Amino acid sequence: MRWWLRLHRYLGLILAPLLLFYATSGAWQSLHLHEGWKDGGYIGRKILPRLSDVHIQRRLKGASLVFFRIVVVTMSVTFATAALIGVGVGFRMTRPRWLVWLCLFLGLLLLTSLVYLSYNAPRPKRKQKIAFISDVPMVFTAPDFCQVLG
């Protein structure tokens, strides 16, 4: 058991910087903080788009892209291993056991909810543009947007 705890600790320490980076960069990307607003009301910091490029491998090519993919796959496998060890340790050290099952169920419920919402979200048939008129965002499809502008 000590060996598993030690492995979990070291895997967690190795993964912590990568996990924190991907978690925070994913958060600011989902909130679009790395992009400035077209009306100039918000100007994103210059470092955020650069770091977002790392998150989504936008500018990598050749050997850099291969290295990036190796690091990401290794990180994913290591994270999954650390998570499974953590679940095992949770079962070993937590009493009552129903509490472990409850936490796992809640995590699975969150995941299922995100997948369901993502899968059932309406998908635009055409690329959409956002036009800011009187500081109120209005969504138009591409042909409608061109009619408003021209």
Backbone torsions as a table, in degrees:
resi	resn	phi	psi	omega
1	MET	NA	-39.9	179.6
2	ARG	-62.3	-36.2	180.0
3	TRP	-62.7	-41.7	179.5
4	TRP	-66.0	-40.8	177.8
5	LEU	-63.4	-42.1	179.0
6	ARG	-64.9	-44.3	178.1
7	LEU	-60.9	-44.0	178.8
8	HIS	-60.8	-43.0	179.9
9	ARG	-61.8	-48.3	-176.7
10	TYR	-70.7	-38.0	175.5
11	LEU	-63.0	-41.0	177.7
12	GLY	-63.4	-40.6	179.3
13	LEU	-68.9	-36.9	178.1
14	ILE	-68.1	-41.1	-176.1
15	LEU	-79.8	-20.1	-173.2
16	ALA	-53.4	-49.9	179.9
17	PRO	-62.6	-42.1	179.7
18	LEU	-65.9	-44.1	-178.7
19	LEU	-64.6	-42.8	177.8
20	LEU	-63.1	-41.5	178.8
21	PHE	-62.6	-50.6	-177.7
22	TYR	-67.4	-33.8	178.2
23	ALA	-67.7	-46.4	-178.1
24	THR	-72.3	-40.2	179.6
25	SER	-69.0	-33.2	174.5
26	GLY	-65.8	-36.7	179.2
27	ALA	-67.0	-47.5	-178.4
28	TRP	-70.0	-25.8	175.7
29	GLN	-72.7	-37.6	179.3
30	SER	-68.4	-25.4	175.8
31	LEU	-93.7	0.9	179.1
32	HIS	59.0	33.2	178.9
33	LEU	-75.9	-14.5	178.6
34	HIS	-84.1	-5.4	179.2
35	GLU	-114.0	142.4	173.9
36	GLY	-82.7	156.3	176.6
37	TRP	-79.8	146.3	-177.5
38	LYS	-65.8	-27.8	-179.7
39	ASP	-84.7	0.1	177.8
40	GLY	81.7	5.0	-179.3
41	GLY	-69.0	-22.8	177.6
42	TYR	-142.2	131.1	175.8
43	ILE	-118.0	115.7	-179.4
44	GLY	-67.4	150.9	177.1
45	ARG	-64.4	146.8	-175.6
46	LYS	-65.8	-27.2	-177.4
47	ILE	-74.1	-28.6	-175.5
48	LEU	-63.8	-44.3	176.7
49	PRO	-63.2	-36.2	177.7
50	ARG	-62.7	-46.4	179.5
51	LEU	-69.0	-30.4	176.5
52	SER	-67.1	-34.1	176.0
53	ASP	-60.0	-39.0	177.7
54	VAL	-64.3	-41.3	-177.7
55	HIS	-62.2	-37.8	-175.3
56	ILE	-111.6	13.5	176.0
57	GLN	50.8	38.3	-174.8
58	ARG	-66.7	-39.1	-172.2
59	ARG	-103.8	0.2	-175.1
60	LEU	-82.3	141.2	178.0
61	LYS	-144.8	157.7	173.9
62	GLY	63.3	-132.6	-176.6
63	ALA	-64.6	-33.5	178.4
64	SER	-63.5	-39.9	179.0
65	LEU	-67.0	-40.9	177.5
66	VAL	-62.4	-45.3	178.2
67	PHE	-61.0	-44.0	178.7
68	PHE	-58.5	-46.8	-178.8
69	ARG	-64.9	-38.1	177.0
70	ILE	-62.9	-44.8	179.6
71	VAL	-62.8	-44.3	-177.4
72	VAL	-66.6	-42.7	178.8
73	VAL	-66.2	-42.0	177.2
74	THR	-62.3	-43.3	178.0
75	MET	-61.2	-42.5	-179.0
76	SER	-65.0	-45.0	179.1
77	VAL	-64.6	-42.6	-180.0
78	THR	-65.8	-41.0	178.4
79	PHE	-64.2	-43.4	178.3
80	ALA	-62.5	-41.5	178.0
81	THR	-62.2	-45.9	179.3
82	ALA	-63.5	-37.7	179.2
83	ALA	-66.4	-42.7	178.3
84	LEU	-64.9	-39.6	176.0
85	ILE	-63.4	-41.7	178.3
86	GLY	-60.9	-39.6	177.0
87	VAL	-64.8	-44.1	177.9
88	GLY	-60.6	-43.6	178.5
89	VAL	-65.2	-38.6	177.3
90	GLY	-59.4	-43.4	177.6
91	PHE	-66.6	-36.5	-178.7
92	ARG	-70.5	-36.0	-168.8
93	MET	-109.5	-7.8	-176.6
94	THR	-102.2	128.8	173.3
95	ARG	-127.2	133.8	-1.2
96	PRO	-76.2	153.3	-176.7
97	ARG	-67.1	-26.8	-179.3
98	TRP	-61.1	-24.9	178.3
99	LEU	-66.8	-38.4	176.1
100	VAL	-63.9	-46.0	179.8
101	TRP	-62.5	-38.7	178.5
102	LEU	-62.6	-45.7	179.0
103	CYS	-63.4	-42.3	177.6
104	LEU	-64.1	-40.0	178.6
105	PHE	-63.7	-43.1	179.1
106	LEU	-63.5	-41.2	176.7
107	GLY	-63.0	-41.8	178.0
108	LEU	-66.7	-35.7	176.9
109	LEU	-64.7	-42.1	176.3
110	LEU	-61.5	-45.9	179.7
111	LEU	-61.9	-46.7	-179.9
112	THR	-61.4	-40.0	178.5
113	SER	-63.0	-44.6	178.9
114	LEU	-63.2	-43.6	179.6
115	VAL	-64.5	-43.6	179.5
116	TYR	-61.5	-47.7	-179.5
117	LEU	-63.4	-39.8	179.4
118	SER	-67.8	-42.1	-177.4
119	TYR	-69.6	-36.1	-176.1
120	ASN	-95.4	4.0	177.6
121	ALA	-68.3	140.4	178.5
122	PRO	-65.2	134.2	-180.0
123	ARG	-100.5	130.8	178.6
124	PRO	-68.2	140.2	179.5
125	LYS	-77.5	-30.4	178.0
126	ARG	-125.7	160.2	177.2
127	LYS	-62.3	134.6	-178.0
128	GLN	-104.0	145.6	174.9
129	LYS	-116.5	151.4	177.5
130	ILE	-111.5	124.6	176.8
131	ALA	-109.5	134.4	179.4
132	PHE	-101.0	110.3	177.8
133	ILE	-119.0	120.4	-178.2
134	SER	57.0	38.8	178.3
135	ASP	60.3	17.3	175.8
136	VAL	-113.2	117.4	-179.1
137	PRO	-68.6	131.2	177.5
138	MET	-126.3	131.5	-177.0
139	VAL	-96.2	129.2	177.8
140	PHE	-126.8	149.8	168.8
141	THR	-77.1	164.2	-172.7
142	ALA	-53.8	-47.7	179.6
143	PRO	-63.3	-41.1	178.7
144	ASP	-62.6	-39.8	-179.0
145	PHE	-62.7	-41.9	179.4
146	CYS	-66.0	-35.7	178.2
147	GLN	-66.1	-37.2	179.4
148	VAL	-66.7	-41.5	-177.4
149	LEU	-76.0	-31.8	-171.6
150	GLY	-121.8	NA	NA
